[in-house]
């Protein structure tokens, strides 16, 4: 056996022993730490997905005037991607539209013509004409609903 081959084999044996010693010496502790970090990362990933679902349900409500009946409806209508409704184990998140709480204030502005009653652009002002019936508006009437 040449000196070069012997040196190579000795180095490989030392590396193998070092890895074996390292893995057996701290494996339980290290595995627990790695497992904890992984579980924390997966939990954070699920929390992000839940925020995405919450935003999608809010958008659905604002744009359609009612809550989404299910997560599948949010996917079918394009508010969510299919992977957004699955947790890190591949299971669909539990979803009850009645239990969704909204922590933001949603302000909706709509304008309509006093002459024909049809909806007009939000940028319409007194002095403009209705694009539907041609009536010239002399004033704006503001109504608040809660």
Long-range contacts (C-beta under 8 A, 24 or more apart in sequence): 42-88, 43-88, 45-88, 46-87, 46-88, 46-93, 49-84, 49-85, 49-86, 49-87, 49-93, 50-93, 52-80, 52-84, 53-80, 53-84, 53-85, 53-93, 53-95, 54-100, 56-80, 56-84, 57-97, 57-100, 58-102, 58-104, 58-106, 61-102, 62-106, 62-108, 67-97, 67-98, 67-100, 68-97, 69-97, 70-95, 70-97, 71-95, 113-137, 114-141
